[in-house]
Amino acid sequence: MNTILTYIIAWLGMTLLTFINSRIRESSLLKKTHSEEVARQYATMAAIIDCGAYIWLVGVLYPIGSAAQALLIGLIWLLLTAAFEFGFGRYVLKYSRERLLADYKPREGRFPPLLIWILIAPCCFYLIRK
């Protein structure tokens, strides 16, 4: 199977991991004992670790052929993730546009670190394996 297509399919598994992570955050003691912001920070770190392990495993099973291919995979994952977040948030959760954009204000220090990780992880792991 084509490597890019394999990694697009693999993105679904990563999406499932992050969805489970958010459900755990919502139902955990963490949210009950800490502020929403702190609970989100802990959950984000857990998601980065979980996704990192998953991306590493996918890379072992389906090696990436080049750094350029790794960058393309990261970019595709970033675009798929953003589209999913906005589509799911808007049409399923019924969030307002303002609510959805609240985490995407880099000038205010608000940009989801998990998105940055999803973008660069394939290339980082490709370079580590080289």
Buried (B, 14 or more C-beta within 10 A) or exposed (E): EEBEEBBBEBBEEBBEBBEEBBEBBEEBEBBEEBEEEEBBBBBBEBBBEBBBEBBBEBBEEEEBEEEEBBBBBBBBBBEBBBEBBBEBBBEEEEBEEEEBEEEBEEEEEEEBEBBEBBBBBBBBBBEEEE
